[in-house]
Amino acid sequence: MAGRPYDLRHACITRWLNAGVPIAEVARRVGNSPEVIHRRYHGCIDGHEEAANAKITKAREEEGDTA
């Protein structure tokens, strides 16, 4: 299955991050700090900025914030 037990853990963390689970929640579940998750798995998080920006824009529009 995997070369090392850690490989399975890494695959799980990567899958959760790619699915959009917040870093803080992933960190809590695996027993790491959000900083460690961010530093180690930054490649999985790349590309989520666009989705976050869309959520921010939508929230602003719903609140009538046009500034």
N, C-alpha and C positions, 0 to 999 in steps of 0.2 A: 504494500500500500504506500508507505512513505519510508524514506531513507532513515529518518529520525523522528521520534515522537514530536519534537518541536516543529517539524514540517507541517504536521496536521494542525497544530495551534496557529501557526503562521497563516495557513490556508483559511482557517476559520475567521481570523481577524481580518484578513484581506477581503473575504466575502462580505462580512458585515459592513466594513467601510464602503465597499463598492455598492452595497445595497442602500447606502445613505443613512445608516445608523450613526447617530451623533458620536463624535470622538469621546466625549465624557462618558457616555453609556458603555461604549466598547471598553474603555479603560476600567470602569467599575467592574464589569463582568469578568475581565481577565486579570484583575489585580495589579494594574499598572496605573501610572499617572497619565493624564491626558497629554502632558508634555512628551513622555516616552512614546506614546502611540503616535503622536504627530511627527516626532523626529524619525521614528523607525519606519513608519508607513506613509510618509508624505506623498509618495507616488500614487497611492490609492485615493488620496484626497484630491489630487489635481483634477480639475474639471468640475468639481462640485461648486466652485465659485459661481459659475453661471446659474446653477439652480438656486443657490442662496440669493443671488442678486434678483432673480425673478420673484422669489418669495418676498423679499424686501419691497420691491416695486409694487407687487400686488397689495401688500399690507398698507403701503402709503396711499395707494389709489383708493382703497376701501375706506381709509380715514379721511379722505379728501385733501391729503397733503400734496400740494403741487409744487412746492418749493424745491 
